[in-house]
Amino acid sequence: MDKFEEALKWIVGILREKKIDFQIAGSVAAKIYGSNRKITDVDILIREEDFDRLLPSVKQYVVKGPLQSESEMLDCLFMKLVYKGATIKFGGSERTKIFDKKANRLVNFEVNLSRYVNKTIFGIVLPLMPRDELLKYKENLGRKVDKTDIDNLI
């Protein structure tokens, strides 16, 4: 079993057991929508209030956070886990700011967790960030990996 398949099955099971709304973004969403780029990690968005509910079940795998992550590219509540060699990154869905390359500054980027697209990977039905929002996110950031995904998804 692929390490990302195993990590997704594990973490999705916990999120569903705790009834935590979530949305899959990043390389997993891009892959499901058709990017040929490899999955590099698992990016999951949850409500800020749910970090405390999730933490007891994952604390032995936490390598960073939860904390307010402020960088040139992103400002959000953040937590990073490593489960059996697979990196899982959680970001808050509210009060998030991402770098907008065109505006050359951080801009608000709140995610509505109730607006998602169900897609299947590894036999798991996942709530994905809608394609248009994923493309907007990647266009704003404009990193090399984002450009690769955009080229594959347009």
matplotlib code that plots the C-alpha trace (Angstrom):
import matplotlib.pyplot as plt

x = [0.0, 1.3, 2.3, -0.2, -3.0, -2.3, -2.1, -5.3, -7.2, -5.9, -6.6, -9.9, -11.1, -10.2, -11.8, -15.0, -15.1, -14.9, -17.4, -14.9, -15.7, -12.7, -11.6, -8.7, -6.5, -3.0, -1.3, -3.9, -6.7, -4.6, -3.8, -7.5, -8.4, -5.8, -2.4, 0.4, 2.5, 3.2, 1.5, 4.0, 1.9, -1.7, -3.2, -6.4, -8.4, -10.5, -12.2, -9.8, -12.1, -11.6, -7.8, -8.3, -10.8, -8.4, -5.1, -5.6, -6.0, -2.9, -0.5, 2.1, 2.5, 2.6, 6.0, 4.8, 2.0, -0.8, 0.4, -0.3, 2.0, 3.0, 5.3, 5.6, 3.2, 0.7, -0.8, -3.1, -3.5, -1.3, -0.3, 2.0, 2.0, 4.2, 2.4, 4.4, 6.6, 3.7, 3.4, -0.1, -0.6, -3.6, -4.6, -7.4, -10.3, -11.2, -9.0, -6.5, -4.4, -2.4, 0.2, -1.3, 1.5, -0.4, -1.2, 2.2, 0.7, -1.2, -5.0, -7.9, -8.6, -11.4, -12.6, -16.2, -16.0, -19.6, -18.7, -16.8, -16.7, -16.8, -14.1, -12.5, -8.9, -7.5, -11.1, -11.8, -14.5, -13.0, -14.5, -12.1, -11.7, -13.7, -11.5, -12.1, -11.0, -8.0, -7.0, -7.5, -5.4, -2.6, -2.7, -2.4, 0.6, 2.3, 5.0, 6.6, 4.5, 1.4, 2.2, 2.7, -0.7, -2.4, -0.9, -2.2, -5.6, -6.5]
y = [0.0, 3.5, 5.6, 8.3, 5.8, 4.5, 8.0, 9.2, 6.1, 6.6, 10.4, 10.4, 7.6, 9.8, 12.9, 11.1, 9.4, 12.8, 14.3, 17.0, 18.7, 18.8, 19.4, 18.0, 20.4, 20.5, 17.7, 15.1, 17.3, 18.3, 14.6, 13.6, 16.5, 15.3, 16.7, 14.3, 15.6, 13.1, 13.4, 15.0, 15.4, 15.5, 19.0, 19.1, 22.1, 22.1, 24.7, 26.4, 25.2, 21.6, 21.5, 20.9, 18.1, 16.4, 16.8, 14.1, 11.4, 12.5, 14.1, 11.3, 12.1, 15.9, 17.4, 21.1, 23.0, 23.6, 27.2, 30.4, 30.0, 33.3, 33.3, 35.3, 32.8, 31.9, 33.0, 30.4, 28.1, 25.1, 21.7, 19.1, 15.4, 12.6, 9.2, 6.2, 8.5, 10.5, 14.2, 15.5, 19.2, 20.8, 24.4, 26.4, 27.1, 30.5, 33.7, 32.2, 34.5, 33.4, 35.3, 36.8, 37.1, 39.7, 41.9, 41.2, 40.8, 38.4, 38.3, 36.7, 33.2, 31.6, 28.2, 27.2, 23.6, 22.9, 23.6, 20.6, 18.0, 14.3, 12.3, 8.9, 8.0, 4.8, 3.6, 6.5, 9.1, 12.5, 16.0, 18.0, 21.7, 22.6, 22.8, 26.5, 27.3, 25.0, 26.8, 30.2, 29.2, 27.9, 30.9, 33.2, 31.4, 31.0, 28.6, 26.2, 23.2, 25.4, 26.3, 22.6, 21.7, 24.6, 23.5, 20.0, 21.1, 23.7]
z = [0.0, -0.9, 2.1, 1.0, 0.6, 4.1, 5.5, 3.9, 5.1, 8.6, 8.9, 7.1, 9.4, 12.4, 10.9, 10.1, 13.5, 15.2, 12.7, 11.7, 8.4, 6.1, 2.6, 0.7, -1.3, -2.6, -4.6, -3.7, -5.1, -8.1, -8.8, -8.6, -11.0, -13.5, -12.7, -13.6, -10.6, -7.9, -4.5, -2.2, 0.9, 2.1, 2.6, 4.6, 5.6, 8.8, 11.0, 13.5, 16.3, 15.3, 15.8, 19.6, 18.9, 16.5, 18.4, 21.1, 18.3, 16.3, 18.9, 18.7, 14.9, 15.3, 14.2, 14.1, 15.6, 16.0, 15.6, 13.6, 10.6, 9.2, 6.1, 2.9, 1.3, 3.9, 7.2, 8.8, 11.7, 10.8, 12.0, 10.4, 11.0, 9.7, 9.6, 8.4, 6.2, 4.7, 5.6, 6.4, 6.7, 8.3, 7.6, 9.1, 6.7, 8.2, 8.6, 6.1, 4.0, 1.0, -1.1, -4.2, -6.7, -8.8, -5.9, -4.3, -0.8, 1.4, 0.7, 2.4, 1.3, 3.4, 2.4, 2.7, 3.9, 2.9, -0.8, -2.0, -4.7, -3.8, -5.6, -5.1, -4.7, -3.2, -2.8, -0.4, -1.2, -0.3, -0.2, -2.5, -2.8, -5.9, -9.0, -9.6, -6.0, -6.3, -9.5, -7.9, -4.9, -7.2, -9.5, -6.5, -5.1, -8.4, -7.2, -9.7, -8.5, -8.8, -12.4, -13.2, -11.7, -13.5, -16.8, -16.2, -15.1, -17.7]

ax = plt.figure().add_subplot(projection="3d")
ax.plot(x, y, z, "-o")
ax.set_aspect("equal")
plt.show()
